[in-house]
């Protein structure tokens, strides 16, 4: 799998180098070298957020950073990076726990997918795992957890997957039809 990923990255690099339009090559180059204003703005906000985490490792409190509407303009530390925003608000330990929670949610969703007996029982765990993995990179440049639909539905799917994992792991936990 790693070789396939490296091969795909190499093919993408060759595509950009030889066949991509000049505008696309310039955009990718400016983004990688932080010459594009948006990328530079994100980097500056990330450094401010990391500086805030160094200054206050226990965090500065909930709703004291980020880009939510309730945050005062002068307190918007961390920009639009979900991880840095949580690190600024909850501290280094909170950031570690959030990253651990994301990792474990993907792990348990994948395990629930593998343990499911029927195709219908695999849909939600598969979707939960792919949504959490798919949101990983965009969370570096957006604060997706502030959107209620994304947050509630994705975490509901994770909760369903964890429950399904434990039910499929130990079938004795299931209620028998005549026991109610």
Backbone as CSV, one residue per row, in Angstrom:
resi,resn,N_x,N_y,N_z,CA_x,CA_y,CA_z,C_x,C_y,C_z
1,UNK,0.826,-1.202,0.000,0.000,0.000,0.000,0.865,1.259,0.000
2,UNK,1.962,1.209,0.757,2.838,2.371,0.802,3.473,2.603,-0.559
3,UNK,3.885,1.523,-1.214,4.485,1.660,-2.546,3.467,2.200,-3.553
4,UNK,2.227,1.783,-3.431,1.186,2.305,-4.313,1.003,3.806,-4.073
5,UNK,0.986,4.215,-2.805,0.851,5.634,-2.485,2.019,6.452,-3.007
6,UNK,3.227,5.938,-2.832,4.408,6.648,-3.334,4.369,6.702,-4.856
7,UNK,3.947,5.612,-5.481,3.836,5.599,-6.940,2.829,6.609,-7.455
8,UNK,1.681,6.707,-6.766,0.669,7.692,-7.169,1.181,9.117,-6.992
9,UNK,1.902,9.368,-5.908,2.487,10.698,-5.727,3.517,11.003,-6.806
10,UNK,4.310,10.007,-7.180,5.297,10.207,-8.239,4.605,10.496,-9.572
11,UNK,3.530,9.753,-9.859,2.778,10.016,-11.090,2.166,11.409,-11.089
12,UNK,1.643,11.821,-9.943,1.080,13.170,-9.854,2.166,14.214,-10.057
13,UNK,3.342,13.982,-9.474,4.456,14.906,-9.674,4.877,14.983,-11.125
14,UNK,4.953,13.835,-11.799,5.304,13.826,-13.220,4.242,14.534,-14.054
15,UNK,2.979,14.315,-13.690,1.906,15.002,-14.403,2.060,16.515,-14.274
16,UNK,2.262,16.979,-13.065,2.398,18.422,-12.878,3.638,18.961,-13.573
17,UNK,4.679,18.200,-13.613,5.920,18.686,-14.203,5.852,18.735,-15.730
18,UNK,5.235,17.710,-16.357,5.271,17.624,-17.812,3.994,18.063,-18.518
19,UNK,2.801,17.730,-17.973,1.587,17.902,-18.741,0.590,18.923,-18.188
20,UNK,0.762,19.364,-16.979,-0.215,20.290,-16.403,-0.072,21.678,-17.043
21,UNK,-1.167,22.413,-17.115,-1.077,23.780,-17.633,-0.169,24.632,-16.741
22,UNK,0.425,25.648,-17.331,1.374,26.490,-16.612,0.733,27.152,-15.394
23,UNK,-0.529,27.545,-15.503,-1.221,28.160,-14.362,-1.298,27.197,-13.180
24,UNK,-1.591,25.929,-13.450,-1.684,24.937,-12.389,-0.321,24.698,-11.748
25,UNK,0.713,24.598,-12.571,2.065,24.406,-12.049,2.464,25.588,-11.173
26,UNK,2.153,26.799,-11.633,2.482,27.995,-10.842,1.728,28.018,-9.521
27,UNK,0.449,27.637,-9.541,-0.344,27.608,-8.310,0.227,26.600,-7.317
28,UNK,0.565,25.392,-7.781,1.125,24.367,-6.900,2.474,24.825,-6.356
29,UNK,3.303,25.394,-7.210,4.617,25.861,-6.772,4.480,26.986,-5.739
30,UNK,3.598,27.954,-6.017,3.398,29.055,-5.066,2.830,28.552,-3.742
31,UNK,1.984,27.539,-3.785,1.424,26.986,-2.559,2.496,26.281,-1.744
32,UNK,3.314,25.471,-2.401,4.355,24.725,-1.689,5.412,25.646,-1.112
33,UNK,5.741,26.712,-1.817,6.792,27.638,-1.355,6.229,28.782,-0.515
34,UNK,4.951,28.729,-0.161,4.282,29.737,0.675,4.339,31.132,0.060
35,UNK,4.292,31.221,-1.262,4.252,32.520,-1.928,2.823,32.950,-2.223
36,UNK,1.888,32.020,-2.145,0.494,32.351,-2.362,-0.054,32.991,-1.094
37,UNK,-0.766,34.117,-1.188,-1.210,34.829,0.023,-2.053,33.987,0.980
38,UNK,-2.932,33.145,0.455,-3.766,32.325,1.332,-2.924,31.343,2.135
39,UNK,-1.979,30.691,1.480,-1.123,29.728,2.163,-0.254,30.421,3.199
40,UNK,0.264,31.576,2.849,1.091,32.340,3.791,0.256,32.785,4.987
41,UNK,-0.989,33.185,4.743,-1.877,33.566,5.844,-2.152,32.405,6.779
42,UNK,-2.381,31.212,6.203,-2.586,30.026,7.042,-1.338,29.747,7.877
43,UNK,-0.173,29.823,7.255,1.075,29.521,7.973,1.293,30.501,9.126
44,UNK,1.029,31.778,8.898,1.200,32.778,9.959,0.236,32.496,11.107
45,UNK,-1.019,32.175,10.783,-1.995,31.868,11.826,-1.618,30.589,12.576
46,UNK,-1.056,29.616,11.885,-0.608,28.387,12.546,0.518,28.696,13.529
47,UNK,1.463,29.532,13.123,2.572,29.868,14.021,2.076,30.644,15.241
48,UNK,1.079,31.516,15.047,0.488,32.223,16.185,-0.195,31.241,17.131
49,UNK,-0.889,30.253,16.577,-1.549,29.243,17.405,-0.546,28.381,18.154
50,UNK,0.515,27.974,17.484,1.553,27.178,18.151,2.223,28.003,19.234
51,UNK,2.450,29.283,18.963,3.023,30.175,19.983,2.094,30.284,21.190
52,UNK,0.786,30.343,20.944,-0.179,30.396,22.043,-0.174,29.097,22.846
53,UNK,-0.008,27.947,22.160,0.048,26.672,22.880,1.316,26.578,23.728
54,UNK,2.403,27.152,23.242,3.645,27.163,24.019,3.494,28.073,25.226
55,UNK,2.848,29.231,25.025,2.664,30.178,26.122,1.663,29.661,27.160
56,UNK,0.616,28.954,26.709,-0.416,28.426,27.612,-0.647,26.953,27.314
57,UNK,0.204,26.051,27.820,0.045,24.628,27.491,-1.241,24.005,28.019
58,UNK,-1.900,24.646,29.000,-3.180,24.133,29.490,-4.349,24.674,28.690
59,UNK,-4.100,25.523,27.738,-5.153,26.091,26.906,-5.640,27.420,27.448
60,UNK,-6.346,28.150,26.589,-6.863,29.458,26.997,-8.373,29.431,27.193
61,UNK,-9.009,28.279,26.989,-10.434,28.153,27.245,-11.238,27.957,25.977
62,UNK,-12.388,27.326,26.137,-13.263,27.079,25.002,-13.808,28.383,24.445
63,UNK,-13.994,28.427,23.153,-14.520,29.579,22.411,-13.631,30.812,22.544
64,UNK,-12.380,30.605,22.854,-11.449,31.734,22.939,-10.549,31.805,21.712
65,UNK,-10.739,30.914,20.766,-9.970,30.968,19.531,-10.797,30.347,18.424
66,UNK,-10.268,30.387,17.225,-10.964,29.796,16.091,-11.689,30.831,15.275
67,UNK,-12.537,30.355,14.387,-13.245,31.271,13.502,-14.758,31.197,13.672
68,UNK,-15.218,30.757,14.822,-16.655,30.746,15.091,-17.147,32.181,15.240
69,UNK,-18.405,32.405,14.977,-18.943,33.770,14.998,-18.933,34.390,16.390
70,UNK,-18.955,33.571,17.415,-18.983,34.106,18.768,-17.626,34.564,19.266
71,UNK,-16.568,34.281,18.517,-15.226,34.633,18.951,-14.941,36.078,18.554
72,UNK,-14.445,36.850,19.512,-14.095,38.240,19.249,-12.936,38.273,18.259
73,UNK,-12.942,39.239,17.362,-11.948,39.306,16.285,-10.517,39.259,16.805
74,UNK,-10.228,39.920,17.892,-8.868,39.954,18.419,-8.417,38.642,19.043
75,UNK,-9.356,37.728,19.324,-9.020,36.458,19.970,-8.908,35.292,18.995
76,UNK,-9.021,35.546,17.732,-9.008,34.457,16.749,-7.603,33.931,16.542
77,UNK,-7.163,33.114,17.455,-5.829,32.514,17.384,-5.970,31.125,16.778
78,UNK,-5.073,30.770,15.885,-5.077,29.435,15.301,-5.646,29.383,13.912
79,UNK,-6.252,30.459,13.464,-6.763,30.492,12.101,-7.869,29.500,11.875
80,UNK,-7.731,28.724,10.835,-8.758,27.759,10.468,-8.246,26.328,10.557
81,UNK,-7.231,26.074,11.344,-6.694,24.732,11.522,-7.373,24.102,12.732
82,UNK,-8.159,23.058,12.488,-8.928,22.412,13.561,-8.037,21.951,14.701
83,UNK,-6.892,21.375,14.382,-6.015,20.831,15.405,-5.402,21.935,16.259
84,UNK,-4.959,22.996,15.623,-4.362,24.104,16.382,-5.424,24.816,17.208
85,UNK,-6.621,24.955,16.663,-7.709,25.590,17.427,-8.000,24.781,18.689
86,UNK,-8.100,23.464,18.553,-8.328,22.638,19.739,-7.145,22.697,20.682
87,UNK,-5.933,22.750,20.151,-4.746,22.861,21.000,-4.715,24.161,21.766
88,UNK,-5.121,25.254,21.113,-5.157,26.559,21.785,-6.248,26.565,22.847
89,UNK,-7.417,26.019,22.523,-8.535,26.054,23.461,-8.364,25.063,24.611
90,UNK,-7.985,23.836,24.303,-7.956,22.771,25.300,-6.567,22.466,25.833
91,UNK,-5.552,23.035,25.231,-4.187,22.772,25.654,-3.594,21.588,24.919
92,UNK,-2.361,21.304,25.255,-1.638,20.217,24.588,-2.281,18.871,24.901
93,UNK,-2.693,18.657,26.124,-3.348,17.406,26.492,-4.669,17.241,25.737
94,UNK,-5.441,18.300,25.625,-6.697,18.243,24.877,-6.472,17.939,23.412
95,UNK,-5.425,18.528,22.835,-5.089,18.243,21.441,-4.694,16.784,21.277
96,UNK,-3.893,16.276,22.208,-3.499,14.869,22.160,-4.724,13.961,22.253
97,UNK,-5.632,14.271,23.161,-6.839,13.444,23.324,-7.732,13.506,22.087
98,UNK,-7.833,14.679,21.458,-8.634,14.808,20.236,-8.022,13.973,19.113
99,UNK,-6.703,14.045,18.945,-6.029,13.236,17.914,-6.177,11.750,18.203
100,UNK,-6.075,11.373,19.466,-6.274,9.979,19.858,-7.708,9.541,19.575
101,UNK,-8.661,10.409,19.852,-10.066,10.114,19.578,-10.305,9.912,18.084
102,UNK,-9.700,10.749,17.241,-9.836,10.573,15.801,-9.240,9.236,15.354
103,UNK,-8.052,8.924,15.855,-7.399,7.672,15.492,-8.236,6.471,15.931
104,UNK,-8.708,6.502,17.164,-9.490,5.379,17.683,-10.838,5.267,16.965
105,UNK,-11.430,6.384,16.576,-12.708,6.317,15.860,-12.526,5.624,14.511
106,UNK,-11.442,5.913,13.811,-11.182,5.233,12.546,-10.889,3.762,12.794
107,UNK,-10.124,3.485,13.817,-9.749,2.101,14.122,-10.976,1.246,14.460
108,UNK,-11.820,1.746,15.363,-12.999,0.971,15.739,-14.014,0.885,14.605
109,UNK,-14.134,1.930,13.809,-15.049,1.861,12.667,-14.577,0.819,11.674
110,UNK,-13.278,0.768,11.431,-12.734,-0.237,10.520,-12.920,-1.639,11.083
111,UNK,-12.704,-1.796,12.393,-12.906,-3.106,13.006,-14.373,-3.527,12.936
112,UNK,-15.292,-2.582,13.161,-16.723,-2.906,13.065,-17.077,-3.303,11.640
113,UNK,-16.467,-2.640,10.674,-16.686,-2.999,9.270,-16.221,-4.429,9.006
114,UNK,-15.076,-4.780,9.534,-14.518,-6.115,9.296,-15.316,-7.209,10.014
115,UNK,-15.875,-6.897,11.188,-16.603,-7.903,11.959,-18.060,-8.070,11.556
116,UNK,-18.600,-7.130,10.802,-20.023,-7.194,10.445,-20.311,-8.430,9.603
117,UNK,-21.439,-9.048,9.886,-21.808,-10.280,9.200,-22.539,-10.021,7.888
118,UNK,-23.244,-8.918,7.798,-24.068,-8.636,6.634,-23.608,-7.348,5.964
119,UNK,-23.885,-7.275,4.678,-23.492,-6.099,3.902,-24.138,-4.826,4.445
120,UNK,-25.398,-4.921,4.879,-26.105,-3.752,5.393,-25.467,-3.218,6.684
121,UNK,-24.885,-4.131,7.468,-24.258,-3.727,8.729,-22.882,-3.098,8.531
122,UNK,-22.365,-3.149,7.327,-21.042,-2.598,7.042,-21.092,-1.168,6.526
123,UNK,-22.252,-0.695,6.127,-22.350,0.607,5.469,-21.941,1.742,6.401
124,UNK,-22.522,1.826,7.572,-22.234,2.945,8.477,-20.802,2.898,9.002
125,UNK,-20.271,1.755,9.447,-18.861,1.757,9.864,-17.899,2.143,8.739
126,UNK,-18.171,1.676,7.528,-17.316,2.053,6.397,-17.384,3.552,6.142
127,UNK,-18.588,4.093,6.171,-18.755,5.527,5.948,-18.099,6.334,7.054
128,UNK,-18.237,5.892,8.288,-17.613,6.605,9.406,-16.097,6.628,9.260
129,UNK,-15.508,5.499,8.933,-14.047,5.441,8.775,-13.586,6.309,7.621
130,UNK,-14.282,6.242,6.502,-13.839,7.034,5.354,-14.060,8.521,5.559
131,UNK,-15.123,8.909,6.246,-15.346,10.336,6.511,-14.256,10.885,7.430
132,UNK,-13.934,10.156,8.488,-12.900,10.631,9.419,-11.523,10.668,8.750
133,UNK,-11.202,9.673,7.934,-9.930,9.701,7.207,-9.958,10.805,6.153
134,UNK,-11.079,10.937,5.469,-11.200,11.962,4.430,-11.163,13.379,4.965
135,UNK,-11.589,13.578,6.202,-11.554,14.920,6.788,-10.192,15.274,7.377
136,UNK,-9.285,14.323,7.465,-8.010,14.581,8.131,-7.238,15.735,7.490
137,UNK,-6.969,15.683,6.208,-6.210,16.758,5.557,-6.976,18.083,5.506
138,UNK,-8.271,18.087,5.171,-8.976,19.374,5.176,-9.023,20.058,6.544
139,UNK,-8.897,19.285,7.633,-8.922,19.902,8.955,-7.699,20.776,9.217
140,UNK,-6.659,20.637,8.404,-5.500,21.506,8.558,-5.779,22.923,8.056
141,UNK,-6.769,23.085,7.193,-7.072,24.420,6.663,-8.530,24.809,6.871
142,UNK,-9.256,24.081,7.713,-10.644,24.451,7.990,-11.018,23.995,9.393
143,UNK,-12.080,24.576,9.887,-12.597,24.237,11.206,-13.934,23.546,10.997
144,UNK,-13.903,22.310,10.530,-15.119,21.607,10.117,-16.008,21.214,11.280
145,UNK,-15.473,21.118,12.486,-16.284,20.696,13.628,-17.302,21.743,14.054
146,UNK,-17.214,22.970,13.531,-18.210,23.973,13.899,-19.498,23.811,13.094
147,UNK,-19.453,23.028,12.022,-20.648,22.777,11.234,-21.387,21.601,11.859
148,UNK,-22.572,21.869,12.372,-23.285,20.882,13.173,-23.581,19.600,12.409
149,UNK,-23.954,19.713,11.150,-24.290,18.507,10.396,-23.073,17.600,10.273
150,UNK,-21.944,18.174,9.912,-20.714,17.385,9.763,-20.339,16.751,11.102
151,UNK,-20.355,17.545,12.154,-19.946,17.044,13.465,-20.912,15.987,13.987
152,UNK,-22.193,16.297,14.021,-23.156,15.372,14.610,-23.267,14.068,13.834
153,UNK,-23.376,14.148,12.519,-23.560,12.930,11.733,-22.305,12.071,11.750
154,UNK,-21.133,12.695,11.599,-19.912,11.885,11.577,-19.646,11.244,12.936
155,UNK,-19.875,11.975,14.025,-19.643,11.369,15.341,-20.742,10.383,15.707
156,UNK,-21.973,10.580,15.202,-23.010,9.571,15.409,-22.617,8.268,14.724
157,UNK,-22.088,8.381,13.486,-21.656,7.170,12.775,-20.526,6.466,13.520
158,UNK,-19.636,7.228,14.124,-18.556,6.623,14.908,-19.138,5.915,16.125
159,UNK,-20.065,6.551,16.814,-20.702,5.916,17.969,-21.439,4.649,17.591
160,UNK,-22.148,4.690,16.492,-22.829,3.496,15.992,-21.819,2.398,15.686
161,UNK,-20.695,2.775,15.084,-19.670,1.792,14.725,-19.041,1.158,15.948
162,UNK,-18.771,1.954,16.976,-18.192,1.410,18.207,-19.181,0.459,18.860
163,UNK,-20.446,0.837,18.875,-21.473,-0.034,19.438,-21.578,-1.334,18.634
164,UNK,-21.582,-1.229,17.318,-21.652,-2.422,16.469,-20.422,-3.295,16.654
165,UNK,-19.270,-2.685,16.829,-18.044,-3.456,17.054,-18.168,-4.295,18.319
166,UNK,-18.611,-3.664,19.402,-18.716,-4.404,20.660,-19.804,-5.468,20.610
167,UNK,-20.902,-5.205,19.903,-21.945,-6.213,19.774,-21.484,-7.399,18.937
168,UNK,-20.713,-7.137,17.892,-20.227,-8.230,17.047,-19.052,-8.959,17.676
169,UNK,-18.314,-8.277,18.537,-17.180,-8.902,19.206,-17.664,-9.881,20.268
170,UNK,-18.689,-9.476,21.012,-19.249,-10.328,22.068,-20.746,-10.462,21.810
171,UNK,-21.142,-11.447,21.050,-22.575,-11.601,20.737,-23.440,-11.821,21.968
172,UNK,-22.852,-12.195,23.103,-23.642,-12.406,24.318,-24.209,-11.094,24.845
173,UNK,-23.711,-9.948,24.366,-24.243,-8.647,24.810,-25.579,-8.315,24.166
174,UNK,-25.913,-8.997,23.077,-27.169,-8.710,22.396,-28.347,-9.216,23.216
175,UNK,-29.423,-8.456,23.161,-30.644,-8.895,23.842,-31.323,-9.969,23.026
176,UNK,-31.792,-10.978,23.690,-32.566,-12.014,23.034,-33.966,-11.486,22.789
177,UNK,-34.621,-11.896,21.715,-35.951,-11.350,21.395,-36.981,-11.546,22.502
178,UNK,-36.929,-12.623,23.264,-37.942,-12.903,24.263,-37.531,-12.457,25.667
179,UNK,-36.464,-11.694,25.819,-36.019,-11.315,27.149,-36.589,-9.986,27.622
180,UNK,-37.297,-9.307,26.783,-37.816,-7.985,27.176,-39.149,-8.127,27.869
